[in-house]
């Protein structure tokens, strides 16, 4: 029986040393459980004589105590090793889901790349503007409809949330002399109700070119390059007369629908054309405000919305899709 107890101890030690977190509990039940071999020996020693019972009982209890200590120590070691990250360099790699650039920012970057390729500098400015830079310097008088509270967010100190990025043109010209060739991207704010084509906050890219002998033909050529770069070489453009306080003459730019190539479809309202942006030659009053002599210099300006370009390009029917995040929509881009 002594030999049997020693064999139990030796076998248990060997199995415990190779145990895992999953098997350690099973081994403990095997060697120390109620139906274990060691427990059976302890229950059977009652039939032995006093001298033998004392000897076997002492050894069995000693082995039981030693096994209990071994199991406790092994559990502690297994917990320690579990906290240490083990890197298996032979394991196959795991693919992790990653995010991507928002569709509006994708289109915004594409727009800026077009104008950078044409030699334009990017100029950015504050989203909170004073009345002078947002209105007065751009030839927007006090009684102009754009001053209406329904269009503009006015702050208590008299400042406004900029309604366009055109103020950056004035700020840039306060520090630079012609020739000038800039685009001003950024967020703008209008006090409007949200619907499928309007939002109280959106993006704009305003462009400004001032130099000697700049003509309407330069504006037309620049915007035609832009339209073809964004929508493809088959796209045609046309000007329609319009009105903006800071340009004269002013024009809206249309492009032939990139989806039906001018034939008429649901995307263009079956007209064959889509409206892209507003533009015009810089008004002489605005040039004077910039400190530029209109008799020596001329220039053109334009303003476009990346959200509108994205809606046309990807046939998105509602601007609110951009701001009410839905992974099913965003993952398409």
C-alpha positions as CSV (number, residue, x, y, z in Angstrom):
1,X,0.0,0.0,0.0
2,X,3.0,2.3,0.7
3,X,4.3,1.6,-2.8
4,X,0.8,2.4,-4.2
5,X,0.6,5.8,-2.4
6,X,4.1,6.8,-3.6
7,X,3.2,5.8,-7.2
8,X,0.1,8.0,-7.0
9,X,2.3,10.9,-5.9
10,X,4.8,10.4,-8.7
11,X,2.2,10.1,-11.4
12,X,0.3,13.1,-10.1
13,X,3.4,15.3,-10.1
14,X,4.1,14.4,-13.7
15,X,0.6,15.2,-14.9
16,X,0.4,18.4,-12.9
17,X,3.6,19.8,-14.4
18,X,2.1,19.4,-17.9
19,X,-1.4,20.7,-17.0
20,X,-3.2,23.6,-18.6
21,X,-5.9,25.9,-17.3
22,X,-8.5,23.6,-18.9
23,X,-7.1,20.3,-17.4
24,X,-5.9,21.4,-13.9
25,X,-9.4,21.2,-12.4
26,X,-9.9,17.7,-13.9
27,X,-6.6,16.5,-12.4
28,X,-7.4,17.9,-9.0
29,X,-10.7,16.0,-9.1
30,X,-8.9,12.8,-10.2
31,X,-6.3,12.8,-7.4
32,X,-8.1,14.6,-4.6
33,X,-11.8,14.0,-5.3
34,X,-14.2,11.9,-3.3
35,X,-13.8,9.0,-5.6
36,X,-10.0,9.3,-6.0
37,X,-7.7,6.4,-5.4
38,X,-6.0,8.3,-2.6
39,X,-9.3,8.9,-0.8
40,X,-10.2,5.2,-1.2
41,X,-7.0,4.3,0.6
42,X,-7.7,6.7,3.4
43,X,-11.1,5.1,3.9
44,X,-9.8,1.5,3.8
45,X,-7.1,1.8,6.5
46,X,-9.7,1.3,9.2
47,X,-9.3,-2.5,8.7
48,X,-5.6,-2.5,9.3
49,X,-3.9,-3.1,12.6
50,X,-3.0,-0.1,14.8
51,X,0.7,0.0,13.9
52,X,0.1,-0.4,10.1
53,X,-2.9,2.0,10.2
54,X,-0.8,4.7,11.8
55,X,2.0,4.3,9.3
56,X,-0.2,4.2,6.1
57,X,-2.5,7.0,7.4
58,X,0.4,9.3,8.1
59,X,1.9,8.8,4.6
60,X,-1.5,9.1,2.8
61,X,-2.3,12.4,4.6
62,X,1.2,13.7,3.9
63,X,0.8,12.9,0.2
64,X,-2.7,14.5,0.2
65,X,-1.3,17.7,1.7
66,X,1.6,17.8,-0.8
67,X,-0.8,17.3,-3.7
68,X,-3.1,20.1,-2.5
69,X,-0.1,22.5,-2.3
70,X,1.1,21.4,-5.8
71,X,-2.3,22.1,-7.3
72,X,-2.5,25.6,-5.6
73,X,1.0,26.5,-6.8
74,X,0.3,25.3,-10.4
75,X,-3.0,27.3,-10.5
76,X,-1.2,30.5,-9.5
77,X,1.5,29.9,-12.2
78,X,-1.2,29.3,-14.9
79,X,-2.9,32.5,-13.9
80,X,0.4,34.5,-14.2
81,X,1.2,33.0,-17.6
82,X,-2.4,33.7,-18.8
83,X,-1.9,37.4,-18.2
84,X,1.3,37.5,-20.3
85,X,0.5,37.8,-24.0
86,X,2.0,35.0,-25.9
87,X,2.7,35.7,-29.6
88,X,2.6,32.7,-31.9
89,X,4.7,33.9,-34.9
90,X,3.5,30.8,-36.8
91,X,-0.2,31.7,-36.5
92,X,-1.9,33.0,-39.7
93,X,-2.5,36.8,-39.8
94,X,-5.9,38.2,-38.8
95,X,-7.8,40.8,-40.8
96,X,-9.0,43.8,-38.9
97,X,-11.8,46.1,-40.0
98,X,-10.6,49.6,-40.7
99,X,-12.5,52.8,-41.3
100,X,-12.2,55.0,-44.3
101,X,-12.6,58.7,-45.3
102,X,-16.1,60.0,-45.3
103,X,-17.6,60.4,-48.8
104,X,-17.8,64.2,-48.5
105,X,-14.2,64.4,-47.5
106,X,-13.3,62.1,-50.3
107,X,-14.9,64.4,-52.8
108,X,-13.5,67.5,-51.1
109,X,-10.0,66.1,-51.4
110,X,-10.6,65.3,-55.0
111,X,-11.8,68.8,-55.7
112,X,-8.7,70.3,-54.0
113,X,-6.4,68.1,-55.9
114,X,-7.8,69.4,-59.2
115,X,-7.2,73.0,-58.2
116,X,-3.8,72.3,-56.8
117,X,-2.8,70.7,-60.1
118,X,-3.8,74.0,-61.7
119,X,-1.5,76.0,-59.4
120,X,-4.0,77.1,-56.7
121,X,-2.9,77.6,-53.1
122,X,-5.2,76.4,-50.3
123,X,-6.2,79.1,-47.8
124,X,-8.3,78.5,-44.7
125,X,-9.9,80.9,-42.2
126,X,-12.1,81.2,-39.1
127,X,-15.7,79.9,-39.0
128,X,-16.8,82.8,-36.8
129,X,-16.6,86.0,-38.8
130,X,-17.2,89.7,-38.3
131,X,-19.8,91.6,-40.4
132,X,-17.1,93.3,-42.4
133,X,-15.5,90.2,-43.8
134,X,-18.6,88.2,-44.2
135,X,-20.8,90.9,-45.8
136,X,-19.6,94.5,-46.3
137,X,-16.2,93.7,-47.9
138,X,-18.1,91.4,-50.4
139,X,-20.4,94.2,-51.6
140,X,-23.4,92.9,-49.6
141,X,-25.2,96.0,-48.4
142,X,-27.3,96.2,-45.2
143,X,-30.6,95.7,-47.0
144,X,-29.5,92.6,-48.9
145,X,-31.7,89.5,-48.4
146,X,-28.6,87.5,-47.2
147,X,-28.7,89.7,-44.1
148,X,-32.1,88.3,-43.1
149,X,-32.1,86.4,-39.8
150,X,-33.6,83.4,-41.6
151,X,-30.3,83.0,-43.5
152,X,-27.6,83.9,-41.0
153,X,-26.7,82.7,-37.5
154,X,-26.0,85.9,-35.6
155,X,-24.0,85.8,-32.3
156,X,-24.6,88.0,-29.3
157,X,-21.4,90.0,-29.9
158,X,-22.4,90.9,-33.4
159,X,-20.3,88.2,-35.1
160,X,-21.8,85.6,-37.4
161,X,-21.2,82.0,-38.3
162,X,-19.8,82.4,-41.8
163,X,-22.4,81.9,-44.5
164,X,-19.7,81.2,-47.1
165,X,-15.9,80.8,-47.3
166,X,-15.6,84.0,-49.4
167,X,-14.5,86.0,-46.3
168,X,-11.2,84.2,-46.6
169,X,-10.6,85.8,-50.0
170,X,-10.7,89.2,-48.3
171,X,-8.5,88.1,-45.4
172,X,-6.0,86.7,-47.8
173,X,-5.9,89.8,-49.9
174,X,-5.2,91.9,-46.7
175,X,-1.9,90.2,-46.5
176,X,-1.0,89.5,-50.2
177,X,-0.7,91.4,-53.4
178,X,-1.6,90.2,-56.9
179,X,-1.2,87.9,-58.7
180,X,-3.4,85.6,-56.5
181,X,-4.7,82.1,-57.1
182,X,-6.4,80.5,-54.1
183,X,-9.2,78.1,-53.1
184,X,-10.8,78.4,-49.6
185,X,-12.4,75.1,-48.3
186,X,-14.4,74.9,-45.1
187,X,-17.7,74.5,-43.3
188,X,-20.3,77.2,-43.6
189,X,-23.6,77.8,-41.8
190,X,-27.1,78.9,-43.0
191,X,-30.2,79.3,-40.8
192,X,-32.3,77.0,-43.0
193,X,-34.6,74.0,-42.5
194,X,-33.2,70.6,-43.4
195,X,-34.6,68.9,-46.4
196,X,-33.4,66.6,-49.2
197,X,-31.2,69.4,-50.7
198,X,-30.6,71.8,-47.8
199,X,-28.8,71.7,-44.5
200,X,-28.0,74.3,-41.9
201,X,-24.3,73.2,-42.1
202,X,-22.4,72.1,-45.1
203,X,-19.0,72.6,-46.9
204,X,-17.9,75.1,-49.6
205,X,-14.9,75.6,-51.7
206,X,-14.5,79.2,-52.9
207,X,-11.9,80.1,-55.6
208,X,-10.3,83.5,-56.4
209,X,-7.9,84.5,-59.1
210,X,-6.6,88.1,-59.5
211,X,-4.0,89.1,-62.1
212,X,-3.6,91.4,-65.1
213,X,-5.8,90.6,-68.2
214,X,-8.0,88.0,-66.5
215,X,-11.1,87.5,-68.6
216,X,-14.4,85.5,-68.5
217,X,-12.7,83.1,-70.9
218,X,-10.2,82.2,-68.2
219,X,-13.0,81.5,-65.8
220,X,-14.9,79.3,-68.3
221,X,-11.7,77.4,-69.2
222,X,-10.8,76.7,-65.5
223,X,-14.3,75.5,-64.6
224,X,-14.5,73.3,-67.7
225,X,-11.2,71.6,-66.7
226,X,-12.7,71.1,-63.2
227,X,-15.9,69.6,-64.5
228,X,-14.1,67.2,-66.8
229,X,-11.7,66.2,-64.0
230,X,-14.5,65.3,-61.6
231,X,-17.1,63.8,-63.9
232,X,-15.1,62.6,-66.9
233,X,-14.0,63.9,-70.3
234,X,-17.4,63.6,-72.0
235,X,-19.0,66.2,-69.8
236,X,-19.9,69.5,-71.4
237,X,-20.4,72.9,-69.6
238,X,-22.5,76.0,-70.1
239,X,-22.9,79.4,-68.4
240,X,-26.3,80.8,-67.4
241,X,-26.6,84.5,-66.4
242,X,-27.1,85.0,-62.6
243,X,-26.6,87.6,-59.8
244,X,-24.1,87.7,-56.9
245,X,-23.3,90.9,-55.1
246,X,-19.5,90.4,-55.3
247,X,-19.2,89.4,-59.0
248,X,-20.2,91.3,-62.2
249,X,-21.0,89.7,-64.6
250,X,-22.2,86.6,-62.7
251,X,-23.0,83.2,-64.0
252,X,-24.2,79.8,-62.9
253,X,-22.2,76.8,-64.3
254,X,-24.1,73.8,-65.5
255,X,-22.7,70.5,-66.6
256,X,-24.2,67.9,-68.9
257,X,-25.4,65.0,-66.7
258,X,-22.5,62.6,-66.2
259,X,-24.9,59.6,-66.0
260,X,-26.9,60.1,-69.2
261,X,-24.4,62.3,-71.0
262,X,-27.1,64.9,-71.6
263,X,-29.8,62.6,-72.9
264,X,-32.1,63.1,-69.8
265,X,-32.5,60.8,-66.9
266,X,-33.9,60.7,-63.3
267,X,-30.6,62.1,-61.9
268,X,-30.9,65.4,-63.9
269,X,-34.7,65.6,-63.8
270,X,-34.7,64.6,-67.5
271,X,-33.2,68.0,-68.5
272,X,-29.8,66.6,-69.5
273,X,-28.1,69.2,-67.3
274,X,-27.1,69.6,-63.6
275,X,-26.3,72.8,-61.8
276,X,-22.7,72.8,-60.4
277,X,-21.7,76.2,-59.0
278,X,-21.9,80.0,-59.0
279,X,-19.2,82.2,-60.4
280,X,-18.3,85.5,-62.0
281,X,-15.8,88.3,-62.5
282,X,-14.8,90.0,-59.3
283,X,-16.8,93.2,-58.8
284,X,-14.7,96.3,-59.1
285,X,-15.9,97.5,-55.7
286,X,-14.7,94.3,-54.1
287,X,-11.3,94.7,-55.8
288,X,-11.0,98.2,-54.4
289,X,-11.9,96.9,-50.9
290,X,-9.1,94.4,-51.3
291,X,-6.7,97.2,-52.1
292,X,-6.4,96.3,-55.8
293,X,-6.7,98.8,-58.6
294,X,-9.6,97.5,-60.9
295,X,-8.1,99.5,-63.8
296,X,-4.9,97.5,-63.6
297,X,-6.1,94.1,-62.4
298,X,-9.2,91.9,-62.9
299,X,-10.2,88.5,-61.5
300,X,-12.8,85.8,-61.2
301,X,-14.3,84.0,-58.3
302,X,-16.4,80.8,-57.9
303,X,-18.1,78.8,-55.1
304,X,-19.1,75.2,-55.1
305,X,-20.4,72.7,-52.6
306,X,-18.6,69.3,-52.1
307,X,-21.9,67.8,-50.9
308,X,-23.6,68.8,-54.1
309,X,-20.8,67.5,-56.2
310,X,-20.9,64.2,-54.3
311,X,-24.7,63.9,-54.7
312,X,-24.4,64.4,-58.5
313,X,-21.4,62.1,-58.8
314,X,-22.8,59.2,-56.8
315,X,-26.6,59.8,-57.5
316,X,-27.4,60.4,-53.8
317,X,-30.9,61.7,-53.5
318,X,-30.8,63.3,-50.1
319,X,-28.1,65.4,-48.5
320,X,-29.1,64.2,-45.0
321,X,-27.6,60.8,-45.7
322,X,-24.2,62.4,-45.2
323,X,-25.0,63.7,-41.7
324,X,-27.3,60.9,-40.3
325,X,-24.7,58.2,-40.2
326,X,-25.8,54.8,-41.4
327,X,-23.1,52.2,-42.0
328,X,-25.1,50.6,-44.9
329,X,-24.7,54.0,-46.7
330,X,-21.2,54.9,-45.7
331,X,-19.7,51.5,-46.4
332,X,-20.5,51.9,-50.1
333,X,-17.7,54.5,-50.3
